[in-house]
């Protein structure tokens, strides 16, 4: 199971900010190409907040073209890769997510 540094995604109440370099690398593209794809509405995201026994957990799914990637944030803040939901089960809308660029 692939894990990620806890600071590569920042959670602020209802906002989630994702490290641009991390997300671009997941789709094997440059940060510039990622930003262009997001502006064009080609990148979609899905945020699922756990309820009941999953309360405090969050699954993030990113989709671009025919690629998709999901990660889970556990109650303790740990992030790890997980299985994405089926596209027909959980449709997503164009991304409204924010990116941060650690190179600045």
C-alpha positions as a printed Julia matrix, in Angstrom:
104×3 Matrix{Float64}:
   0.0    0.0     0.0
   1.48   3.33   -1.1
   1.44   6.07    1.54
   1.79   9.82    1.11
   3.11  12.58    3.38
   0.25  14.0     5.46
   1.09  17.55    4.33
   0.59  16.86    0.59
  -3.12  17.48    1.1
  -4.36  20.21    3.4
  -7.81  20.04    4.93
  -9.37  23.35    6.02
 -12.95  22.86    7.25
 -14.77  22.45    3.9
 -11.77  23.22    1.65
  -9.19  20.7     0.48
  -5.93  21.87   -1.09
  -3.82  19.35   -3.03
  -0.09  19.48   -3.79
   0.09  20.23   -7.52
   3.28  18.22   -8.04
   1.79  15.14   -6.38
  -1.39  15.21   -8.44
   0.46  15.92  -11.68
   2.79  12.98  -10.99
  -0.17  10.65  -10.43
  -1.35  11.43  -13.96
   2.2   11.48  -15.39
   1.96  15.11  -16.53
   3.54  18.45  -15.74
   2.02  20.88  -13.24
   1.36  23.27  -16.14
  -0.52  20.56  -18.06
  -2.49  19.69  -14.94
  -3.53  23.3   -14.43
  -4.57  23.54  -18.1
  -6.58  20.31  -17.84
  -8.3   21.6   -14.7
  -9.13  24.92  -16.4
 -10.62  22.99  -19.32
 -12.76  20.9   -16.95
 -10.94  17.68  -17.86
  -9.97  16.81  -14.27
 -12.71  15.72  -11.91
 -12.66  15.08   -8.2
 -14.84  13.31   -5.71
 -14.66  13.79   -1.94
 -16.41  11.22    0.23
 -16.61  11.85    3.96
 -17.17   8.79    6.1
 -20.25   8.27    8.23
 -21.05   5.82   10.98
 -18.11   3.5    11.56
 -16.14   5.41    8.88
 -16.7    8.8    10.55
 -13.5   10.85   10.42
 -12.2    9.18    7.25
 -12.15  10.86    3.81
 -11.66   9.27    0.39
 -10.45  11.56   -2.41
 -10.78  10.42   -6.02
  -9.17  12.2    -8.95
 -10.07  11.4   -12.57
  -8.45  12.55  -15.79
  -9.2   11.04  -19.2
  -9.36   7.27  -18.63
  -7.2    7.42  -15.49
  -8.36   7.56  -11.91
  -6.65   7.55   -8.54
  -7.99   7.46   -4.98
  -6.44   8.05   -1.6
  -7.86   7.64    1.88
  -7.23   9.99    4.78
  -7.55   8.2     8.08
  -8.67   9.74   11.35
  -5.04  10.16   12.4
  -4.22  12.1     9.19
  -2.34   9.29    7.43
  -2.87   9.23    3.63
  -2.64   6.09    1.54
  -3.67   4.84   -1.88
  -6.99   3.01   -2.02
  -9.36   1.51   -4.58
 -11.38   4.13   -6.47
 -15.15   3.8    -6.59
 -16.65   2.67   -9.89
 -17.33   5.69  -12.14
 -20.95   4.66  -12.66
 -21.53   4.3    -8.92
 -20.11   7.68   -7.92
 -20.22  10.23  -10.73
 -18.02  13.26  -10.3
 -18.17  16.85  -11.46
 -15.37  19.02  -12.87
 -12.81  19.82  -10.23
 -13.2   22.81   -7.94
 -10.16  21.78   -5.95
  -7.3   24.1    -5.24
  -3.67  23.26   -5.86
  -0.59  24.38   -4.06
   2.82  24.33   -5.64
   5.64  23.49   -3.23
   8.24  24.9    -5.64
   7.2   28.5    -4.87
